[in-house]
Amino acid sequence: MARALSFAATLVGVLVFFAALVAAVPSTHSELVEAFSAFRAKHGVQYKDAAEEEFRFGVFRANMARAAEVQRRNPLAAFGPNSFADRTPEEFKVRHNAEKEIAESLARAGTFTESGKGWKRVPRATEQQLQGLPTSVDWRTKGVVTPVKNQGQCGSCWAFGTIANIESMWAIAGYPLTSLSEQQLVSCDHFFSYGCNGGASILADWYLTDEHNGTVYTEASYPYVSGSGVVPACDETNRTIGAQIAGGEILLPWDARGMELFLATRGPIAVAIDASSVQAYTGGIMTECVTWLPDHQVTIVGYGSGADASGNTVPYWIIKNSWGVGWGEQGYFRLERGKNLCNVELLATSATVIPKNLTLNH
């Protein structure tokens, strides 16, 4: 009896949540005007004149129409006005423009693992390894994930995804959690990486190990300054080394269970996604997503499970983004797990960190 009441209460809660999501996207003119005003107030948005305000309202209206369509296909997630609500698709695309470089990294995956330079492919998990995996993992609760950062109007997601993975793996290895430098990669890495015009985590890890002895500078000594889209020349004077990697690992494509095992036993994973469906995301679990060419790098920091309106279990990934805390769930988002939504399970990699009991080679 108690179990039945508990299930009923859970189901009612899910239905209430679902009803709230359905009404989340403004659609009528009065709703749009009110939502646009609230968006401007919340984000401190000012326009230079009435013409720009009119143009941006038109963009806002079009974005909300797209959000309503994505909302219709995602009953467990919420979409609506967020920090990108008045940005055109072209302006938003600047933040996820790494298709070419991610495709290059997919093509070169075999070259990396055959190089003998500290790279390896993670073998498929055995049934014995998968037995007893925890039902949920969240590395944020372990104090090994840095706060969400913001790449700004620069296509540097690849640098942020790379650094987020290294920061966590460094801390898990027993070192102090240290915020590391994305700017080092944006300005100095030219191995199929193009500053604000795209790159890929696996290529960035290769640059660090092959050309930089695996060393990564601290954010404090080499802070991020490319949020406006300008990339200063590489300058490595007076920088402080904050971490060192020895190589990297590439997980098998479309191997969600292997990704779960890595997350449960090793740490966060850098992944590539198709970000075209997430511009207006504000929370919840996405269960449908355009799955085309990956164009954005993010970091999976855990996994868990929720429930749909019928009480069915919906497993999900917990993903750290680099669009600031004003987007999504305080900068994070959740995708249904095991379905390769947004191509999230296609290219998963991680840096390998030198164990703490070995001496850093400075």
ZAMAR-50830 format. One record per residue (C-alpha): residue in three letters; chain; x, y, z. Coordinates in steps of 0.05 Angstrom, whole numbers, plus 5000, padded with zeros to 4 digits. Layout:
REM residues N
<atom res="ALA" chain="A" px="X" py="Y" pz="Z"/>
...
REM end
This chain:
REM residues 362
<atom res="MET" chain="A" px="5000" py="5000" pz="5000"/>
<atom res="ALA" chain="A" px="5055" py="5049" pz="5019"/>
<atom res="ARG" chain="A" px="5093" py="5033" pz="4955"/>
<atom res="ALA" chain="A" px="5030" py="5046" pz="4914"/>
<atom res="LEU" chain="A" px="5019" py="5113" pz="4948"/>
<atom res="SER" chain="A" px="5092" py="5131" pz="4937"/>
<atom res="PHE" chain="A" px="5086" py="5115" pz="4863"/>
<atom res="ALA" chain="A" px="5021" py="5154" pz="4857"/>
<atom res="ALA" chain="A" px="5053" py="5215" pz="4890"/>
<atom res="THR" chain="A" px="5113" py="5210" pz="4843"/>
<atom res="LEU" chain="A" px="5068" py="5204" pz="4783"/>
<atom res="VAL" chain="A" px="5028" py="5265" pz="4804"/>
<atom res="GLY" chain="A" px="5092" py="5304" pz="4812"/>
<atom res="VAL" chain="A" px="5115" py="5284" pz="4743"/>
<atom res="LEU" chain="A" px="5048" py="5304" pz="4712"/>
<atom res="VAL" chain="A" px="5050" py="5372" pz="4746"/>
<atom res="PHE" chain="A" px="5121" py="5382" pz="4720"/>
<atom res="PHE" chain="A" px="5099" py="5362" pz="4650"/>
<atom res="ALA" chain="A" px="5040" py="5411" pz="4652"/>
<atom res="ALA" chain="A" px="5087" py="5467" pz="4672"/>
<atom res="LEU" chain="A" px="5134" py="5452" pz="4614"/>
<atom res="VAL" chain="A" px="5078" py="5453" pz="4563"/>
<atom res="ALA" chain="A" px="5062" py="5525" pz="4583"/>
<atom res="ALA" chain="A" px="5134" py="5547" pz="4586"/>
<atom res="VAL" chain="A" px="5143" py="5577" pz="4517"/>
<atom res="PRO" chain="A" px="5107" py="5644" pz="4503"/>
<atom res="SER" chain="A" px="5066" py="5643" pz="4439"/>
<atom res="THR" chain="A" px="5013" py="5699" pz="4436"/>
<atom res="HIS" chain="A" px="5035" py="5771" pz="4421"/>
<atom res="SER" chain="A" px="5021" py="5795" pz="4491"/>
<atom res="GLU" chain="A" px="5059" py="5736" pz="4521"/>
<atom res="LEU" chain="A" px="5117" py="5749" pz="4475"/>
<atom res="VAL" chain="A" px="5120" py="5824" pz="4492"/>
<atom res="GLU" chain="A" px="5118" py="5808" pz="4566"/>
<atom res="ALA" chain="A" px="5170" py="5753" pz="4559"/>
<atom res="PHE" chain="A" px="5216" py="5798" pz="4517"/>
<atom res="SER" chain="A" px="5212" py="5852" pz="4570"/>
<atom res="ALA" chain="A" px="5227" py="5801" pz="4625"/>
<atom res="PHE" chain="A" px="5285" py="5773" pz="4585"/>
<atom res="ARG" chain="A" px="5316" py="5842" pz="4576"/>
<atom res="ALA" chain="A" px="5308" py="5858" pz="4650"/>
<atom res="LYS" chain="A" px="5338" py="5792" pz="4673"/>
<atom res="HIS" chain="A" px="5398" py="5795" pz="4628"/>
<atom res="GLY" chain="A" px="5409" py="5870" pz="4628"/>
<atom res="VAL" chain="A" px="5400" py="5875" pz="4552"/>
<atom res="GLN" chain="A" px="5402" py="5945" pz="4521"/>
<atom res="TYR" chain="A" px="5395" py="5963" pz="4448"/>
<atom res="LYS" chain="A" px="5424" py="6023" pz="4413"/>
<atom res="ASP" chain="A" px="5359" py="6047" pz="4383"/>
<atom res="ALA" chain="A" px="5286" py="6030" pz="4368"/>
<atom res="ALA" chain="A" px="5305" py="5997" pz="4302"/>
<atom res="GLU" chain="A" px="5351" py="5947" pz="4335"/>
<atom res="GLU" chain="A" px="5299" py="5934" pz="4389"/>
<atom res="GLU" chain="A" px="5247" py="5919" pz="4336"/>
<atom res="PHE" chain="A" px="5296" py="5873" pz="4299"/>
<atom res="ARG" chain="A" px="5314" py="5836" pz="4363"/>
<atom res="PHE" chain="A" px="5241" py="5827" pz="4382"/>
<atom res="GLY" chain="A" px="5230" py="5794" pz="4314"/>
<atom res="VAL" chain="A" px="5289" py="5748" pz="4327"/>
<atom res="PHE" chain="A" px="5262" py="5733" pz="4397"/>
<atom res="ARG" chain="A" px="5193" py="5716" pz="4368"/>
<atom res="ALA" chain="A" px="5224" py="5669" pz="4316"/>
<atom res="ASN" chain="A" px="5267" py="5635" pz="4369"/>
<atom res="MET" chain="A" px="5206" py="5624" pz="4413"/>
<atom res="ALA" chain="A" px="5170" py="5592" pz="4354"/>
<atom res="ARG" chain="A" px="5228" py="5544" pz="4345"/>
<atom res="ALA" chain="A" px="5231" py="5532" pz="4420"/>
<atom res="ALA" chain="A" px="5157" py="5513" pz="4420"/>
<atom res="GLU" chain="A" px="5170" py="5461" pz="4366"/>
<atom res="VAL" chain="A" px="5230" py="5431" pz="4403"/>
<atom res="GLN" chain="A" px="5187" py="5433" pz="4467"/>
<atom res="ARG" chain="A" px="5133" py="5393" pz="4432"/>
<atom res="ARG" chain="A" px="5183" py="5338" pz="4418"/>
<atom res="ASN" chain="A" px="5214" py="5340" pz="4488"/>
<atom res="PRO" chain="A" px="5160" py="5333" pz="4541"/>
<atom res="LEU" chain="A" px="5210" py="5323" pz="4597"/>
<atom res="ALA" chain="A" px="5251" py="5385" pz="4583"/>
<atom res="ALA" chain="A" px="5236" py="5460" pz="4583"/>
<atom res="PHE" chain="A" px="5252" py="5511" pz="4529"/>
<atom res="GLY" chain="A" px="5241" py="5585" pz="4528"/>
<atom res="PRO" chain="A" px="5274" py="5653" pz="4538"/>
<atom res="ASN" chain="A" px="5346" py="5645" pz="4561"/>
<atom res="SER" chain="A" px="5410" py="5685" pz="4551"/>
<atom res="PHE" chain="A" px="5409" py="5670" pz="4475"/>
<atom res="ALA" chain="A" px="5336" py="5688" pz="4463"/>
<atom res="ASP" chain="A" px="5350" py="5748" pz="4419"/>
<atom res="ARG" chain="A" px="5408" py="5718" pz="4381"/>
<atom res="THR" chain="A" px="5399" py="5697" pz="4308"/>
<atom res="PRO" chain="A" px="5416" py="5625" pz="4288"/>
<atom res="GLU" chain="A" px="5478" py="5652" pz="4254"/>
<atom res="GLU" chain="A" px="5501" py="5689" pz="4317"/>
<atom res="PHE" chain="A" px="5487" py="5628" pz="4360"/>
<atom res="LYS" chain="A" px="5525" py="5583" pz="4311"/>
<atom res="VAL" chain="A" px="5590" py="5619" pz="4329"/>
<atom res="ARG" chain="A" px="5588" py="5580" pz="4394"/>
<atom res="HIS" chain="A" px="5585" py="5512" pz="4361"/>
<atom res="ASN" chain="A" px="5624" py="5514" pz="4297"/>
<atom res="ALA" chain="A" px="5672" py="5455" pz="4304"/>
<atom res="GLU" chain="A" px="5643" py="5406" pz="4252"/>
<atom res="LYS" chain="A" px="5706" py="5403" pz="4209"/>
<atom res="GLU" chain="A" px="5754" py="5393" pz="4267"/>
<atom res="ILE" chain="A" px="5711" py="5340" pz="4301"/>
<atom res="ALA" chain="A" px="5706" py="5303" pz="4235"/>
<atom res="GLU" chain="A" px="5782" py="5308" pz="4229"/>
<atom res="SER" chain="A" px="5790" py="5278" pz="4299"/>
<atom res="LEU" chain="A" px="5744" py="5220" pz="4281"/>
<atom res="ALA" chain="A" px="5785" py="5207" pz="4219"/>
<atom res="ARG" chain="A" px="5850" py="5209" pz="4258"/>
<atom res="ALA" chain="A" px="5829" py="5168" pz="4318"/>
<atom res="GLY" chain="A" px="5866" py="5107" pz="4294"/>
<atom res="THR" chain="A" px="5929" py="5147" pz="4281"/>
<atom res="PHE" chain="A" px="5929" py="5171" pz="4353"/>
<atom res="THR" chain="A" px="5922" py="5102" pz="4384"/>
<atom res="GLU" chain="A" px="5975" py="5073" pz="4339"/>
<atom res="SER" chain="A" px="6025" py="5129" pz="4352"/>
<atom res="GLY" chain="A" px="6056" py="5099" pz="4414"/>
<atom res="LYS" chain="A" px="6055" py="5167" pz="4447"/>
<atom res="GLY" chain="A" px="6011" py="5153" pz="4507"/>
<atom res="TRP" chain="A" px="5945" py="5144" pz="4470"/>
<atom res="LYS" chain="A" px="5901" py="5083" pz="4473"/>
<atom res="ARG" chain="A" px="5832" py="5060" pz="4455"/>
<atom res="VAL" chain="A" px="5789" py="5038" pz="4514"/>
<atom res="PRO" chain="A" px="5768" py="4965" pz="4502"/>
<atom res="ARG" chain="A" px="5695" py="4945" pz="4504"/>
<atom res="ALA" chain="A" px="5672" py="4933" pz="4575"/>
<atom res="THR" chain="A" px="5660" py="4862" pz="4597"/>
<atom res="GLU" chain="A" px="5595" py="4839" pz="4630"/>
<atom res="GLN" chain="A" px="5635" py="4828" pz="4694"/>
<atom res="GLN" chain="A" px="5660" py="4900" pz="4693"/>
<atom res="LEU" chain="A" px="5589" py="4926" pz="4683"/>
<atom res="GLN" chain="A" px="5559" py="4887" pz="4741"/>
<atom res="GLY" chain="A" px="5546" py="4929" pz="4802"/>
<atom res="LEU" chain="A" px="5555" py="4997" pz="4770"/>
<atom res="PRO" chain="A" px="5522" py="5052" pz="4811"/>
<atom res="THR" chain="A" px="5454" py="5075" pz="4787"/>
<atom res="SER" chain="A" px="5479" py="5147" pz="4788"/>
<atom res="VAL" chain="A" px="5545" py="5184" pz="4786"/>
<atom res="ASP" chain="A" px="5557" py="5259" pz="4795"/>
<atom res="TRP" chain="A" px="5629" py="5282" pz="4800"/>
<atom res="ARG" chain="A" px="5605" py="5352" pz="4820"/>
<atom res="THR" chain="A" px="5589" py="5324" pz="4889"/>
<atom res="LYS" chain="A" px="5661" py="5300" pz="4897"/>
<atom res="GLY" chain="A" px="5692" py="5369" pz="4891"/>
<atom res="VAL" chain="A" px="5729" py="5354" pz="4827"/>
<atom res="VAL" chain="A" px="5691" py="5397" pz="4777"/>
<atom res="THR" chain="A" px="5707" py="5471" pz="4768"/>
<atom res="PRO" chain="A" px="5650" py="5523" pz="4762"/>
<atom res="VAL" chain="A" px="5616" py="5531" pz="4695"/>
<atom res="LYS" chain="A" px="5654" py="5579" pz="4649"/>
<atom res="ASN" chain="A" px="5632" py="5621" pz="4590"/>
<atom res="GLN" chain="A" px="5665" py="5618" pz="4522"/>
<atom res="GLY" chain="A" px="5630" py="5682" pz="4499"/>
<atom res="GLN" chain="A" px="5622" py="5698" pz="4424"/>
<atom res="CYS" chain="A" px="5681" py="5653" pz="4405"/>
<atom res="GLY" chain="A" px="5679" py="5583" pz="4376"/>
<atom res="SER" chain="A" px="5725" py="5557" pz="4430"/>
<atom res="CYS" chain="A" px="5680" py="5503" pz="4459"/>
<atom res="TRP" chain="A" px="5734" py="5453" pz="4441"/>
<atom res="ALA" chain="A" px="5783" py="5486" pz="4489"/>
<atom res="PHE" chain="A" px="5731" py="5489" pz="4545"/>
<atom res="GLY" chain="A" px="5711" py="5416" pz="4536"/>
<atom res="THR" chain="A" px="5785" py="5395" pz="4536"/>
<atom res="ILE" chain="A" px="5803" py="5436" pz="4597"/>
<atom res="ALA" chain="A" px="5741" py="5415" pz="4637"/>
<atom res="ASN" chain="A" px="5761" py="5342" pz="4627"/>
<atom res="ILE" chain="A" px="5833" py="5354" pz="4647"/>
<atom res="GLU" chain="A" px="5814" py="5395" pz="4708"/>
<atom res="SER" chain="A" px="5771" py="5339" pz="4735"/>
<atom res="MET" chain="A" px="5819" py="5282" pz="4718"/>
<atom res="TRP" chain="A" px="5876" py="5322" pz="4751"/>
<atom res="ALA" chain="A" px="5835" py="5330" pz="4815"/>
<atom res="ILE" chain="A" px="5812" py="5257" pz="4815"/>
<atom res="ALA" chain="A" px="5886" py="5237" pz="4811"/>
<atom res="GLY" chain="A" px="5896" py="5270" pz="4879"/>
<atom res="TYR" chain="A" px="5920" py="5340" pz="4861"/>
<atom res="PRO" chain="A" px="5884" py="5404" pz="4883"/>
<atom res="LEU" chain="A" px="5825" py="5424" pz="4838"/>
<atom res="THR" chain="A" px="5855" py="5477" pz="4794"/>
<atom res="SER" chain="A" px="5822" py="5522" pz="4742"/>
<atom res="LEU" chain="A" px="5864" py="5514" pz="4679"/>
<atom res="SER" chain="A" px="5875" py="5557" pz="4618"/>
<atom res="GLU" chain="A" px="5830" py="5553" pz="4557"/>
<atom res="GLN" chain="A" px="5867" py="5613" pz="4529"/>
<atom res="GLN" chain="A" px="5930" py="5572" pz="4523"/>
<atom res="LEU" chain="A" px="5895" py="5527" pz="4474"/>
<atom res="VAL" chain="A" px="5857" py="5581" pz="4437"/>
<atom res="SER" chain="A" px="5920" py="5623" pz="4426"/>
<atom res="CYS" chain="A" px="5975" py="5571" pz="4421"/>
<atom res="ASP" chain="A" px="5946" py="5506" pz="4394"/>
<atom res="HIS" chain="A" px="5948" py="5504" pz="4317"/>
<atom res="PHE" chain="A" px="5944" py="5429" pz="4308"/>
<atom res="PHE" chain="A" px="5879" py="5427" pz="4268"/>
<atom res="SER" chain="A" px="5853" py="5478" pz="4318"/>
<atom res="TYR" chain="A" px="5833" py="5548" pz="4297"/>
<atom res="GLY" chain="A" px="5822" py="5591" pz="4359"/>
<atom res="CYS" chain="A" px="5752" py="5620" pz="4356"/>
<atom res="ASN" chain="A" px="5737" py="5581" pz="4292"/>
<atom res="GLY" chain="A" px="5734" py="5511" pz="4319"/>
<atom res="GLY" chain="A" px="5775" py="5453" pz="4344"/>
<atom res="ALA" chain="A" px="5766" py="5386" pz="4379"/>
<atom res="SER" chain="A" px="5785" py="5358" pz="4447"/>
<atom res="ILE" chain="A" px="5823" py="5298" pz="4421"/>
<atom res="LEU" chain="A" px="5865" py="5344" pz="4377"/>
<atom res="ALA" chain="A" px="5878" py="5391" pz="4434"/>
<atom res="ASP" chain="A" px="5901" py="5334" pz="4479"/>
<atom res="TRP" chain="A" px="5947" py="5312" pz="4423"/>
<atom res="TYR" chain="A" px="5977" py="5382" pz="4418"/>
<atom res="LEU" chain="A" px="5989" py="5384" pz="4493"/>
<atom res="THR" chain="A" px="6023" py="5316" pz="4495"/>
<atom res="ASP" chain="A" px="6061" py="5320" pz="4430"/>
<atom res="GLU" chain="A" px="6083" py="5393" pz="4429"/>
<atom res="HIS" chain="A" px="6078" py="5418" pz="4500"/>
<atom res="ASN" chain="A" px="6103" py="5360" pz="4543"/>
<atom res="GLY" chain="A" px="6032" py="5351" pz="4568"/>
<atom res="THR" chain="A" px="6034" py="5415" pz="4610"/>
<atom res="VAL" chain="A" px="5974" py="5461" pz="4619"/>
<atom res="TYR" chain="A" px="5978" py="5531" pz="4648"/>
<atom res="THR" chain="A" px="5933" py="5556" pz="4704"/>
<atom res="GLU" chain="A" px="5875" py="5601" pz="4686"/>
<atom res="ALA" chain="A" px="5901" py="5652" pz="4736"/>
<atom res="SER" chain="A" px="5967" py="5659" pz="4698"/>
<atom res="TYR" chain="A" px="5937" py="5656" pz="4628"/>
<atom res="PRO" chain="A" px="5865" py="5680" pz="4634"/>
<atom res="TYR" chain="A" px="5812" py="5675" pz="4580"/>
<atom res="VAL" chain="A" px="5806" py="5739" pz="4539"/>
<atom res="SER" chain="A" px="5775" py="5715" pz="4473"/>
<atom res="GLY" chain="A" px="5702" py="5721" pz="4492"/>
<atom res="SER" chain="A" px="5692" py="5777" pz="4441"/>
<atom res="GLY" chain="A" px="5720" py="5733" pz="4385"/>
<atom res="VAL" chain="A" px="5790" py="5763" pz="4384"/>
<atom res="VAL" chain="A" px="5848" py="5715" pz="4391"/>
<atom res="PRO" chain="A" px="5914" py="5746" pz="4415"/>
<atom res="ALA" chain="A" px="5979" py="5715" pz="4392"/>
<atom res="CYS" chain="A" px="6008" py="5659" pz="4435"/>
<atom res="ASP" chain="A" px="6048" py="5687" pz="4494"/>
<atom res="GLU" chain="A" px="6077" py="5636" pz="4542"/>
<atom res="THR" chain="A" px="6120" py="5683" pz="4583"/>
<atom res="ASN" chain="A" px="6110" py="5683" pz="4658"/>
<atom res="ARG" chain="A" px="6058" py="5628" pz="4658"/>
<atom res="THR" chain="A" px="6048" py="5578" pz="4714"/>
<atom res="ILE" chain="A" px="6040" py="5503" pz="4700"/>
<atom res="GLY" chain="A" px="5977" py="5478" pz="4734"/>
<atom res="ALA" chain="A" px="5972" py="5406" pz="4708"/>
<atom res="GLN" chain="A" px="6005" py="5355" pz="4663"/>
<atom res="ILE" chain="A" px="5976" py="5300" pz="4621"/>
<atom res="ALA" chain="A" px="6011" py="5239" pz="4593"/>
<atom res="GLY" chain="A" px="5965" py="5223" pz="4534"/>
<atom res="GLY" chain="A" px="5893" py="5206" pz="4523"/>
<atom res="GLU" chain="A" px="5841" py="5152" pz="4515"/>
<atom res="ILE" chain="A" px="5788" py="5143" pz="4462"/>
<atom res="LEU" chain="A" px="5725" py="5105" pz="4480"/>
<atom res="LEU" chain="A" px="5689" py="5062" pz="4429"/>
<atom res="PRO" chain="A" px="5635" py="5098" pz="4390"/>
<atom res="TRP" chain="A" px="5562" py="5086" pz="4409"/>
<atom res="ASP" chain="A" px="5582" py="5050" pz="4473"/>
<atom res="ALA" chain="A" px="5539" py="5081" pz="4526"/>
<atom res="ARG" chain="A" px="5553" py="5025" pz="4576"/>
<atom res="GLY" chain="A" px="5627" py="5035" pz="4567"/>
<atom res="MET" chain="A" px="5618" py="5109" pz="4579"/>
<atom res="GLU" chain="A" px="5580" py="5093" pz="4643"/>
<atom res="LEU" chain="A" px="5637" py="5048" pz="4666"/>
<atom res="PHE" chain="A" px="5689" py="5102" pz="4652"/>
<atom res="LEU" chain="A" px="5648" py="5154" pz="4689"/>
<atom res="ALA" chain="A" px="5636" py="5109" pz="4748"/>
<atom res="THR" chain="A" px="5708" py="5085" pz="4755"/>
<atom res="ARG" chain="A" px="5752" py="5139" pz="4724"/>
<atom res="GLY" chain="A" px="5720" py="5207" pz="4715"/>
<atom res="PRO" chain="A" px="5687" py="5258" pz="4668"/>
<atom res="ILE" chain="A" px="5690" py="5250" pz="4592"/>
<atom res="ALA" chain="A" px="5698" py="5301" pz="4536"/>
<atom res="VAL" chain="A" px="5645" py="5289" pz="4482"/>
<atom res="ALA" chain="A" px="5623" py="5322" pz="4417"/>
<atom res="ILE" chain="A" px="5549" py="5337" pz="4403"/>
<atom res="ASP" chain="A" px="5504" py="5367" pz="4351"/>
<atom res="ALA" chain="A" px="5482" py="5430" pz="4388"/>
<atom res="SER" chain="A" px="5430" py="5454" pz="4339"/>
<atom res="SER" chain="A" px="5371" py="5434" pz="4384"/>
<atom res="VAL" chain="A" px="5394" py="5464" pz="4450"/>
<atom res="GLN" chain="A" px="5394" py="5540" pz="4440"/>
<atom res="ALA" chain="A" px="5330" py="5552" pz="4479"/>
<atom res="TYR" chain="A" px="5340" py="5497" pz="4531"/>
<atom res="THR" chain="A" px="5325" py="5518" pz="4602"/>
<atom res="GLY" chain="A" px="5320" py="5452" pz="4640"/>
<atom res="GLY" chain="A" px="5297" py="5380" pz="4646"/>
<atom res="ILE" chain="A" px="5315" py="5318" pz="4606"/>
<atom res="MET" chain="A" px="5319" py="5322" pz="4530"/>
<atom res="THR" chain="A" px="5291" py="5259" pz="4498"/>
<atom res="GLU" chain="A" px="5294" py="5281" pz="4426"/>
<atom res="CYS" chain="A" px="5349" py="5319" pz="4390"/>
<atom res="VAL" chain="A" px="5375" py="5331" pz="4320"/>
<atom res="THR" chain="A" px="5430" py="5280" pz="4310"/>
<atom res="TRP" chain="A" px="5472" py="5304" pz="4253"/>
<atom res="LEU" chain="A" px="5544" py="5328" pz="4248"/>
<atom res="PRO" chain="A" px="5575" py="5340" pz="4317"/>
<atom res="ASP" chain="A" px="5594" py="5414" pz="4322"/>
<atom res="HIS" chain="A" px="5603" py="5428" pz="4396"/>
<atom res="GLN" chain="A" px="5648" py="5401" pz="4452"/>
<atom res="VAL" chain="A" px="5622" py="5391" pz="4523"/>
<atom res="THR" chain="A" px="5639" py="5347" pz="4583"/>
<atom res="ILE" chain="A" px="5597" py="5292" pz="4614"/>
<atom res="VAL" chain="A" px="5606" py="5295" pz="4690"/>
<atom res="GLY" chain="A" px="5556" py="5241" pz="4710"/>
<atom res="TYR" chain="A" px="5493" py="5203" pz="4697"/>
<atom res="GLY" chain="A" px="5427" py="5188" pz="4731"/>
<atom res="SER" chain="A" px="5353" py="5172" pz="4718"/>
<atom res="GLY" chain="A" px="5287" py="5208" pz="4719"/>
<atom res="ALA" chain="A" px="5216" py="5189" pz="4700"/>
<atom res="ASP" chain="A" px="5166" py="5205" pz="4645"/>
<atom res="ALA" chain="A" px="5092" py="5222" pz="4652"/>
<atom res="SER" chain="A" px="5076" py="5147" pz="4657"/>
<atom res="GLY" chain="A" px="5127" py="5134" pz="4711"/>
<atom res="ASN" chain="A" px="5175" py="5099" pz="4663"/>
<atom res="THR" chain="A" px="5250" py="5107" pz="4679"/>
<atom res="VAL" chain="A" px="5288" py="5155" pz="4634"/>
<atom res="PRO" chain="A" px="5364" py="5149" pz="4641"/>
<atom res="TYR" chain="A" px="5405" py="5212" pz="4626"/>
<atom res="TRP" chain="A" px="5474" py="5241" pz="4621"/>
<atom res="ILE" chain="A" px="5494" py="5302" pz="4663"/>
<atom res="ILE" chain="A" px="5532" py="5349" pz="4617"/>
<atom res="LYS" chain="A" px="5574" py="5410" pz="4633"/>
<atom res="ASN" chain="A" px="5570" py="5465" pz="4579"/>
<atom res="SER" chain="A" px="5611" py="5529" pz="4569"/>
<atom res="TRP" chain="A" px="5555" py="5580" pz="4558"/>
<atom res="GLY" chain="A" px="5554" py="5609" pz="4628"/>
<atom res="VAL" chain="A" px="5508" py="5594" pz="4687"/>
<atom res="GLY" chain="A" px="5451" py="5634" pz="4656"/>
<atom res="TRP" chain="A" px="5439" py="5578" pz="4606"/>
<atom res="GLY" chain="A" px="5405" py="5511" pz="4621"/>
<atom res="GLU" chain="A" px="5409" py="5483" pz="4691"/>
<atom res="GLN" chain="A" px="5460" py="5531" pz="4719"/>
<atom res="GLY" chain="A" px="5504" py="5517" pz="4658"/>
<atom res="TYR" chain="A" px="5489" py="5442" pz="4654"/>
<atom res="PHE" chain="A" px="5440" py="5401" pz="4614"/>
<atom res="ARG" chain="A" px="5413" py="5330" pz="4612"/>
<atom res="LEU" chain="A" px="5405" py="5284" pz="4552"/>
<atom res="GLU" chain="A" px="5371" py="5217" pz="4552"/>
<atom res="ARG" chain="A" px="5425" py="5164" pz="4558"/>
<atom res="GLY" chain="A" px="5436" py="5105" pz="4512"/>
<atom res="LYS" chain="A" px="5403" py="5133" pz="4450"/>
<atom res="ASN" chain="A" px="5461" py="5174" pz="4421"/>
<atom res="LEU" chain="A" px="5418" py="5237" pz="4424"/>
<atom res="CYS" chain="A" px="5454" py="5296" pz="4390"/>
<atom res="ASN" chain="A" px="5509" py="5245" pz="4373"/>
<atom res="VAL" chain="A" px="5533" py="5249" pz="4445"/>
<atom res="GLU" chain="A" px="5557" py="5177" pz="4445"/>
<atom res="LEU" chain="A" px="5597" py="5181" pz="4380"/>
<atom res="LEU" chain="A" px="5663" py="5211" pz="4401"/>
<atom res="ALA" chain="A" px="5682" py="5206" pz="4475"/>
<atom res="THR" chain="A" px="5753" py="5218" pz="4499"/>
<atom res="SER" chain="A" px="5793" py="5234" pz="4561"/>
<atom res="ALA" chain="A" px="5862" py="5258" pz="4578"/>
<atom res="THR" chain="A" px="5906" py="5212" pz="4618"/>
<atom res="VAL" chain="A" px="5935" py="5246" pz="4679"/>
<atom res="ILE" chain="A" px="6002" py="5229" pz="4710"/>
<atom res="PRO" chain="A" px="5990" py="5196" pz="4778"/>
<atom res="LYS" chain="A" px="6006" py="5239" pz="4839"/>
<atom res="ASN" chain="A" px="6060" py="5192" pz="4864"/>
<atom res="LEU" chain="A" px="6102" py="5207" pz="4802"/>
<atom res="THR" chain="A" px="6143" py="5271" pz="4795"/>
<atom res="LEU" chain="A" px="6117" py="5323" pz="4746"/>
<atom res="ASN" chain="A" px="6166" py="5335" pz="4690"/>
<atom res="HIS" chain="A" px="6170" py="5410" pz="4688"/>
REM end
